[in-house]
Amino acid sequence: MKFISHGSGGGPDVLCVQETDVPAIKPGEILIKVAYAGVNRPDCAQRSGRYPPPPGASPIMGLEVSGQIQALGEGVSGWSLGDWVCALCNGGGYAEFVAVPAGQALKIPSGMSLLGAAALPENYFTVWVNVFQRGRLQKGELLLVHGGSSGIGLTAIQLGHEWGAKVYCTVGNDEKGQACMNAGAVAAINYKTQDFLAEIQRLTDGHGVNMVLDMVGGDYVDRNLKALAMDGRLVQIAFLRGAKASMDLTPLMVKRIVYTGSTLRPRTPAEKALIASELQAQVWPILSQGRARPIIHEVFELDQAALAHELMESSAHIGKIMLKVCGE
């Protein structure tokens, strides 16, 4: 099969098409012929050498795919050969075939294309875990989403809106702000021209928000704590500005703030299967009604993976960047 190699690592220019054996499936796994694969920031981190795959995972990049089941491992039930699925991968998505634990696959939501379905797993798993499981977002609460126009940001805005929350976000320009408003945000704060902390205080009459979903880190952490209301929750999912920060922790105690976070990739197949089952029950019906669906920015051919990574790292995109592997 063809796959995208990142060799010993480096910039996007190291990516190239190579050939390797189709992966052998283990008990409990399915083999998927990949139609489309999503491009995510962890892929760029892995390519550059900053995010090695966990032990036992495929060394090939790619954390989400859609496609058709070609083989079933020992003990797999609930799936049949020929079923069309989307799946959260433990790596290996930038290839014509990928082996995935069966519990990490989901049916294609009604009326959704294979392209749209491939854009679901990484972002929707991440948002479900962090906004709803760890962050415990409730109807009527106020949510601030940093990086609102990213794939994760737009997912959090849409699902937060579906749950009846009032969602604010930060963006880098007016076009991105409008996309977030169209997705359900009530206000988009341009972090290049506005102080998001001052704007949140103004928009909430000084009360602050109930929850912040942050992928920025660095100097944002101190301001996030100040932007939270009593009993607020700060959920960290990435550190675009670095994992180290200087902060005043007084608000943590005075306002009884919970500061938490998580990563998805190191979780066990059983944990990921549980997340998949909750998504199937809670979110897939919404998607099947045509709501809260992923926004696709651009689709590249598999051999254009370097261009996809350049676009991802430019942050010029709005929504998801995708790779066409075998297509519809």
Secondary structure per residue as TSV (DSSP state, phi and psi in degrees):
chain	resnum	aa	ss	phi	psi
A	1	M	-	360.0	157.1
A	2	K	E	-86.4	146.4
A	3	F	E	-150.8	166.3
A	4	I	E	-96.0	121.8
A	5	S	E	-98.5	142.1
A	6	H	-	-111.1	13.2
A	7	G	T	52.4	-132.4
A	8	S	T	-90.6	5.3
A	9	G	-	100.2	163.3
A	10	G	-	147.9	-152.6
A	11	G	S	-76.4	178.6
A	12	P	G	-56.6	-26.7
A	13	D	G	-67.4	-12.2
A	14	V	G	-77.6	-14.7
A	15	L	-	-72.3	134.1
A	16	C	E	-154.8	157.7
A	17	V	E	-81.3	129.5
A	18	Q	E	-134.0	177.6
A	19	E	E	-121.0	146.5
A	20	T	-	-152.0	177.2
A	21	D	-	-72.8	147.9
A	22	V	-	-61.3	133.9
A	23	P	-	-63.1	140.9
A	24	A	-	-80.9	135.3
A	25	I	-	-88.3	144.2
A	26	K	-	-96.1	168.1
A	27	P	T	-54.7	136.7
A	28	G	T	86.4	-0.8
A	29	E	E	-107.7	161.1
A	30	I	E	-121.5	152.3
A	31	L	E	-104.4	125.1
A	32	I	E	-112.6	129.8
A	33	K	E	-81.3	117.0
A	34	V	E	-80.2	127.0
A	35	A	E	-89.8	-53.7
A	36	Y	E	-137.6	153.5
A	37	A	E	-131.6	143.8
A	38	G	E	-85.9	149.9
A	39	V	E	-106.7	128.5
A	40	N	-	-134.0	160.1
A	41	R	H	-59.3	-35.9
A	42	P	H	-58.6	-28.6
A	43	D	H	-63.4	-43.1
A	44	C	H	-65.3	-38.8
A	45	A	H	-65.0	-41.0
A	46	Q	H	-64.4	-43.5
A	47	R	H	-58.5	-38.6
A	48	S	H	-83.5	-5.1
A	49	G	T	93.5	6.9
A	50	R	S	-96.4	-3.5
A	51	Y	S	-146.3	72.6
A	52	P	-	-65.6	146.9
A	53	P	-	-64.9	149.6
A	54	P	-	-67.4	161.6
A	55	P	T	-53.9	133.8
A	56	G	T	87.6	-11.3
A	57	A	S	-83.4	158.5
A	58	S	-	-61.5	138.8
A	59	P	S	-76.3	-9.1
A	60	I	S	-79.7	141.8
A	61	M	-	-68.9	165.9
A	62	G	-	113.7	115.4
A	63	L	S	-111.5	-0.9
A	64	E	E	-156.8	142.8
A	65	V	E	-148.2	166.3
A	66	S	E	-128.2	157.3
A	67	G	E	165.7	-163.0
A	68	Q	E	-116.9	137.1
A	69	I	E	-70.4	126.6
A	70	Q	E	-107.6	-22.5
A	71	A	E	-156.9	151.2
A	72	L	E	-118.6	130.2
A	73	G	-	-76.5	166.8
A	74	E	T	-56.9	133.4
A	75	G	T	85.6	-1.4
A	76	V	-	-76.8	130.5
A	77	S	-	-131.7	160.1
A	78	G	S	89.9	-10.4
A	79	W	-	-125.6	154.3
A	80	S	-	-129.7	156.5
A	81	L	T	-57.9	135.9
A	82	G	T	93.1	-10.4
A	83	D	-	-63.4	142.5
A	84	W	E	-96.3	129.1
A	85	V	E	-140.2	164.3
A	86	C	E	-117.5	156.5
A	87	A	E	-153.4	146.5
A	88	L	E	-85.6	123.7
A	89	C	-	-100.2	155.2
A	90	N	S	-95.5	44.5
A	91	G	S	95.4	166.1
A	92	G	-	96.7	2.4
A	93	G	-	-73.5	-24.3
A	94	Y	S	-82.7	58.2
A	95	A	B	-157.7	164.8
A	96	E	S	-73.7	-23.4
A	97	F	E	-138.5	146.2
A	98	V	E	-143.5	140.8
A	99	A	E	-96.9	131.9
A	100	V	E	-137.4	138.0
A	101	P	E	-54.7	133.3
A	102	A	G	-58.5	-31.9
A	103	G	G	-70.2	-12.8
A	104	Q	G	-93.8	3.3
A	105	A	E	-98.6	148.9
A	106	L	E	-134.7	151.2
A	107	K	E	-64.7	152.3
A	108	I	-	-70.3	125.5
A	109	P	-	-57.1	146.0
A	110	S	T	-53.9	130.4
A	111	G	T	79.7	3.9
A	112	M	-	-99.9	142.0
A	113	S	-	-76.3	165.1
A	114	L	H	-63.5	-34.4
A	115	L	H	-62.4	-50.2
A	116	G	H	-62.8	-39.2
A	117	A	H	-65.8	-35.2
A	118	A	H	-67.0	-19.8
A	119	A	T	-86.0	0.4
A	120	L	S	-85.7	-52.9
A	121	P	H	-57.7	-54.7
A	122	E	H	-60.6	-46.6
A	123	N	H	-73.5	-42.3
A	124	Y	H	-74.4	-36.7
A	125	F	H	-60.5	-47.6
A	126	T	H	-62.5	-46.4
A	127	V	H	-67.7	-40.5
A	128	W	I	-60.7	-47.7
A	129	V	I	-61.6	-47.0
A	130	N	I	-87.6	-39.1
A	131	V	I	-82.7	-39.2
A	132	F	I	-102.9	-41.2
A	133	Q	I	-77.4	-56.3
A	134	R	I	-83.0	-39.2
A	135	G	S	-84.3	-18.5
A	136	R	-	53.3	45.1
A	137	L	-	-61.4	134.6
A	138	Q	-	-120.7	158.0
A	139	K	T	-56.0	135.3
A	140	G	T	87.9	-7.7
A	141	E	-	-80.4	166.6
A	142	L	E	-106.1	126.9
A	143	L	E	-122.6	131.0
A	144	L	E	-107.8	124.8
A	145	V	E	-114.2	116.8
A	146	H	S	-81.8	151.2
A	147	G	S	64.1	47.0
A	148	G	T	-60.8	-28.6
A	149	S	T	-91.5	0.6
A	150	S	B	-73.3	170.0
A	151	G	H	-58.8	-45.9
A	152	I	H	-66.6	-41.7
A	153	G	H	-59.9	-47.6
A	154	L	H	-66.2	-35.4
A	155	T	H	-63.6	-45.0
A	156	A	H	-64.1	-39.6
A	157	I	H	-63.0	-48.3
A	158	Q	H	-65.4	-45.6
A	159	L	H	-72.2	-35.4
A	160	G	H	-60.2	-43.0
A	161	H	H	-62.2	-42.2
A	162	E	H	-62.0	-33.7
A	163	W	T	-82.6	1.6
A	164	G	T	85.5	16.6
A	165	A	-	-85.9	160.2
A	166	K	E	-99.8	116.0
A	167	V	E	-109.7	127.8
A	168	Y	E	-109.3	159.3
A	169	C	E	-150.4	164.2
A	170	T	E	-112.4	144.0
A	171	V	E	-144.3	170.2
A	172	G	S	-99.8	-11.6
A	173	N	S	-158.9	172.6
A	174	D	H	-67.8	-35.1
A	175	E	H	-61.7	-44.3
A	176	K	H	-65.5	-37.7
A	177	G	H	-61.5	-41.7
A	178	Q	H	-65.8	-38.8
A	179	A	H	-61.3	-39.1
A	180	C	H	-69.1	-39.0
A	181	M	H	-63.5	-41.3
A	182	N	H	-62.4	-29.2
A	183	A	H	-82.1	-11.4
A	184	G	T	128.2	-3.3
A	185	A	-	-69.2	146.1
A	186	V	S	-91.7	-17.4
A	187	A	E	-157.5	140.1
A	188	A	E	-119.9	120.7
A	189	I	E	-100.0	122.2
A	190	N	E	-80.7	105.9
A	191	Y	T	-68.7	-14.2
A	192	K	T	-81.7	-23.8
A	193	T	T	-120.5	-9.9
A	194	Q	S	-130.8	150.7
A	195	D	-	-86.7	112.4
A	196	F	H	-63.2	-32.4
A	197	L	H	-64.6	-46.5
A	198	A	H	-62.5	-38.7
A	199	E	H	-68.5	-40.7
A	200	I	H	-64.4	-41.0
A	201	Q	H	-61.9	-39.7
A	202	R	H	-68.1	-45.3
A	203	L	H	-68.7	-26.6
A	204	T	T	-107.1	14.5
A	205	D	T	54.7	36.8
A	206	G	T	83.9	-1.8
A	207	H	-	-80.6	-30.7
A	208	G	-	87.3	177.2
A	209	V	E	-101.7	160.0
A	210	N	E	-79.3	-26.2
A	211	M	E	-151.5	143.2
A	212	V	E	-121.6	127.9
A	213	L	E	-102.3	113.9
A	214	D	E	-121.4	130.1
A	215	M	S	-118.5	12.8
A	216	V	-	-100.8	-50.5
A	217	G	-	69.9	-151.2
A	218	G	T	55.1	-131.1
A	219	D	T	-73.3	-5.5
A	220	Y	H	-73.1	-26.0
A	221	V	H	-60.4	-47.4
A	222	D	H	-60.2	-43.6
A	223	R	H	-70.8	-32.0
A	224	N	H	-61.1	-44.6
A	225	L	H	-59.7	-39.9
A	226	K	H	-72.2	-25.1
A	227	A	H	-81.1	-11.3
A	228	L	E	-85.1	148.6
A	229	A	E	-84.3	179.2
A	230	M	E	-56.1	138.4
A	231	D	E	59.7	29.0
A	232	G	E	-74.9	163.8
A	233	R	E	-127.2	127.6
A	234	L	E	-107.7	118.2
A	235	V	E	-114.3	119.9
A	236	Q	E	-101.6	127.8
A	237	I	-	-123.3	-8.9
A	238	A	-	-166.2	172.9
A	239	F	-	-137.9	70.2
A	240	L	T	-64.2	-26.2
A	241	R	T	-105.2	14.9
A	242	G	-	107.0	151.7
A	243	A	S	-88.9	-5.2
A	244	K	-	-106.7	139.2
A	245	A	-	-149.4	150.1
A	246	S	-	-105.1	128.4
A	247	M	-	-148.9	156.9
A	248	D	-	-92.8	114.5
A	249	L	-	-86.9	2.3
A	250	T	H	-54.9	-44.9
A	251	P	H	-58.7	-28.6
A	252	L	H	-58.2	-40.6
A	253	M	H	-86.0	-46.0
A	254	V	H	-62.2	-39.9
A	255	K	T	-101.2	6.3
A	256	R	T	55.3	46.8
A	257	I	-	-78.6	141.3
A	258	V	E	-101.5	122.5
A	259	Y	E	-112.3	114.2
A	260	T	E	-139.0	-177.9
A	261	G	E	178.2	175.4
A	262	S	-	-164.9	162.7
A	263	T	-	-121.0	153.0
A	264	L	S	-96.6	-42.2
A	265	R	T	-59.6	-40.4
A	266	P	T	-75.4	-5.8
A	267	R	S	-65.2	155.0
A	268	T	-	-74.4	159.6
A	269	P	H	-56.0	-36.1
A	270	A	H	-65.2	-41.2
A	271	E	H	-64.8	-43.1
A	272	K	H	-67.6	-35.7
A	273	A	H	-63.6	-38.1
A	274	L	H	-64.9	-41.8
A	275	I	H	-61.2	-43.4
A	276	A	H	-59.7	-41.3
A	277	S	H	-66.6	-36.0
A	278	E	H	-69.1	-39.9
A	279	L	H	-61.8	-44.0
A	280	Q	H	-57.4	-39.5
A	281	A	H	-81.6	-38.2
A	282	Q	H	-100.3	-34.1
A	283	V	T	-109.5	-36.7
A	284	W	H	-59.4	-36.5
A	285	P	H	-61.3	-34.2
A	286	I	H	-67.1	-44.9
A	287	L	H	-62.8	-38.7
A	288	S	H	-67.6	-19.1
A	289	Q	T	-89.5	4.5
A	290	G	T	85.3	13.4
A	291	R	-	-110.6	157.2
A	292	A	S	57.6	33.0
A	293	R	-	-85.1	153.5
A	294	P	-	-64.0	149.0
A	295	I	-	-101.8	120.5
A	296	I	E	-94.5	124.4
A	297	H	E	-85.8	-50.7
A	298	E	E	-158.0	149.0
A	299	V	E	-117.6	128.7
A	300	F	E	-113.5	150.6
A	301	E	E	-67.6	157.1
A	302	L	G	-54.8	-41.7
A	303	D	G	-76.1	1.3
A	304	Q	G	-104.5	23.2
A	305	A	H	-57.6	-33.8
A	306	A	H	-61.9	-40.3
A	307	L	H	-65.8	-37.4
A	308	A	H	-63.2	-41.3
A	309	H	H	-69.5	-37.2
A	310	E	H	-61.4	-42.8
A	311	L	H	-65.1	-44.2
A	312	M	H	-56.7	-46.6
A	313	E	H	-74.9	-16.4
A	314	S	H	-78.0	-20.8
A	315	S	T	60.4	23.7
A	316	A	-	-85.1	-8.5
A	317	H	-	-84.7	160.8
A	318	I	S	-125.1	107.4
A	319	G	B	95.2	-147.1
A	320	K	E	-93.5	144.6
A	321	I	E	-109.1	132.1
A	322	M	E	-128.1	156.2
A	323	L	E	-114.1	130.4
A	324	K	E	-88.4	118.7
A	325	V	S	-99.4	-68.9
A	326	C	S	-112.0	-15.9
A	327	G	-	80.8	-176.1
A	328	E	-	-67.2	360.0
